[in-house]
């Protein structure tokens, strides 16, 4: 699916090729097409869905992954705006171009609201649609207003109605961890969505997007024939940007990024993949880039953190704390296929929410056991997530000096100066208030895991099994492998003795790396490392 990223302008009598502008943050299909911005062609997916047997569809994708643009594209398609689709796949596929009335309900504006505010918002978006179609109906009940709107539009136009609901779960996400508020808000949304079942004869197509699944809404409890395409192989690339699309449509952007950073185009693609790629939305999904981060990187000609910097949802942080998630457990998780369909309110682990929110993704699938392997998708997510978790282990704001200290540690470790890196860490920890819960070794293990992970260039793991025990932390650099053992309120000698006694180094003898053994002691009375030994 190709949409050329070049256009031409005339200058001095010559035609000059120019790169199309990137539609960063623009979610309106018509605006992108009318202003000749870059559009990655997803219209074949829309055609396939519109011509399938079903009526109701649901798609879950993380935030800023192009869901709203997809909904806007659907709106233009069902409204019969053929002119906007010139040169796209659907122009050749569609023969009819039947115009349908489209009711668009965006819940994006219903975040951080109480019950009263949500009621008012629902009435407002219904009124906007009523005015579009010249419908008048005075009722304070949103479900009655929606029912009347669908039936009245059907009567007025003589055609079945298309209903597009973007971010259907937005009002519920921020209260997903607060049971009393969730019940009240969920009741409102359940009543609001209930007409979708009763109005079935008047509906041509219903499409909903969201992040997670709330079971006790009429959408999922009553619409038994709703098709959840979120993990279907055929729709794995419907949102986001695949590597093929990157290479086909954005060569100018790659070249500009390469020139600005003194890299080759091949090196640029590798760095883009390291930072923003790695998402998989089905068992056999191609790798998918985060579109917001990728386009921002190409436009700004750098490799900054964009998606994570745009905001970590409050509900996610609260859920991590509620389920007592250890940072190290966020890597190499496993889940059965049934786990992905677990309702948010009744889930027993945080795995489904982490997946749906985009913080972990599918990295492997075993067909026989139907077991998925999950992991952090890329560097941007890994660094951003662990930066947000570190304050939980330092009991204070993770201020700017933390970034600087960890960056300096990275330089020292790259120079094989682990002693200097630990001295720097000791100095840094002495300036940061420490958590009161410091009477167990695991707390410090997780804190060090986060800090070493934030060095970003190194592979870090905890509780690595050997024939004679488990190594607290293993860190792999370009040319060296560090075996790190932690002790609490003892001394570094005790840590080193354990490494030697259990011969941890033997487990990694075939790694081809120089092995450095590090014993570290923490003193819980000061919340800091007090001594260490390096061999």
C-alpha positions, 0 to 999 in steps of 0.5 A, a space after each residue: 500500500 503505497 502513497 508517494 511522499 513526494 510532490 512537485 512545485 514549479 520554481 524558475 521554470 523547473 519542477 522540483 521534487 519536495 517532501 510532503 509534510 508529515 501530518 503529526 497530530 492531524 487526525 482528519 483524513 480530508 485535511 491531510 488529503 486536501 493539503 497534500 500531506 503524507 498519507 500511508 494508504 490503509 484504505 484496502 483494510 477499510 474496503 475489506 471490512 465494509 464488504 465483509 458479512 459483519 456490521 459491528 467491529 471493534 479495534 483496540 490499539 494504543 493511544 496515538 496509533 492512528 485510530 482517530 485518523 482511521 475513523 476519519 478515513 472511514 467517515 469520508 469513505 462512507 460519505 462517498 467522498 470519492 475525490 479524496 481517495 484518488 490514487 489510493 487502493 480503495 479507488 480501484 476496489 470500490 465500484 459503487 461509492 454509495 453515500 451513507 449518513 454517518 453519525 460520529 461520536 468521539 469520546 476523546 473529549 470525555 476524559 477526566 470527567 465526573 458523572 454530571 460532566 459525562 452526561 452533559 458531554 454525551 448530550 453535547 455530541 448528540 446535539 452536534 450530530 442532530 444539527 448536522 441532520 436537522 433532527 430535533 428531539 428534546 430529552 435528557 436521556 442520552 440513550 433515547 437521544 441516540 435511538 431517536 437520532 439513528 431512526 430519524 436519520 434513517 427516515 430522512 435519508 432512506 439509507 441505513 446509518 453508519 455509526 463511528 465511535 472513537 475512543 469508546 472507553 476514554 471516560 472509563 480509563 482514568 477511573 478503572 482502578 476506582 471501583 465506586 467511580 467506575 460503576 457509576 461511569 460504566 452505567 452511564 456508558 452502558 445505557 448510552 451504547 444500548 441502542 446499538 443493539 435495538 437499532 440493528 435494522 437501521 444500521 449499515 456499519 458500526 465501528 468502535 475504537 478503544 484501548 481496553 475492553 470493559 465487559 459490562 457494557 452493552 457493546 460486548 455483553 449484548 452485541 454477540 456478533 461484534 467482530 473484534 479485529 484487534 488481534 486478527 492477522 488480516 488487520 495487524 497493520 491497519 494502524 501504525 506504519 510497517 517497515 515496508 511502508 517506511 521504506 516505500 513512502 519515506 525515503 526523503 525523510 530517511 535521507 534528511 534524518 541521515 544527513 542531520 545526524 551524520 549517519 547512512 540511510 541504513 543506520 537511520 533505519 536501524 535506529 528508527 527500528 530500535 527506538 520506535 518499531 517492534 509492535 506486533 498485534 497478532 500471532 503473525 503480525 509484521 513489525 509495526 512502528 509507532 506512527 506518532 514517534 516515527 513521523 515526529 522523528 523524521 520531521 524533527 530529524 532526531 531520535 527523541 522520545 515522543 510517544 512516551 513523553 506525550 503522557 503516561 496515563 494515570 490509570 496505568 501507573 495506578 494499575 502497576 501499583 495495584 498489581 504490585 508489578 516488579 519492573 524486571 517482570 515487564 520483560 519476557 512475559 508469557 500469556 495464553 490467548 484467552 488473557 488478551 480478551 480479559 475484561 479490564 474490571 475482572 483481570 487477574 493480572 496486568 498483562 492485558 492492560 499493558 499489552 493493550 496500552 502499548 507498553 508490552 507487545 507480542 514477540 513470539 507465538 507457539 501455535 501448539 500451546 497457544 502461548 504468546 511471548 510478550 516483551 517491551 516493544 522498543 527502546 523508547 518504551 523501555 526507557 520511558 517506562 522505567 524512568 516513570 517507575 524509578 521514583 517509586 523506588 527512590 520515594 521522591 521526584 526523579 529530577 533532572 540530575 538523575 538523567 545526567 547521573 545515569 548518562 554519565 554512568 553509561 559513559 563510564 561503563 562503556 569505558 569499562 570503569 564500573 568502579 567509577 560508575 558505582 561511585 557516581 551512583 553512590 553520590 547520586 543516591 546520597 542526594 535523593 530521598 529514599 523509600 521507607 520500604 528498604 528492609 529487603 534486598 529485592 527493593 534494591 535489586 529492582 532499583 538497580 535493575 531500573 537504573 542499569 536498564 536506563 543506561 539504554 545500550 546494555 542488556 540487563 536481567 535479574 534473577 538469572 538461573 545458573 546450575 548452582 543458584 541465581 545471579 541477582 543482576 546480569 548486564 551485557 555490554 558490547 565487550 563485557 559481561 557483569 555478574 552483580 550480586 547484592 547484599 543488604 546490611 552485610 558487606 561486599 565481601 559476602 556478595 563476592 563470596 557467593 559469586 565465587 562459591 556458586 561459580 556463577 561465572 561458569 554458567 557464562 563461560 561460553 558467552 565470548 565476553 570478558 566476565 567481571 564479578 561485582 559484589 555490592 552491599 546496601 545499607 538500609 539505614 541510609 538507603 545507599 550502597 556503602 561498599 563494593 568489590 570488583 573482580 
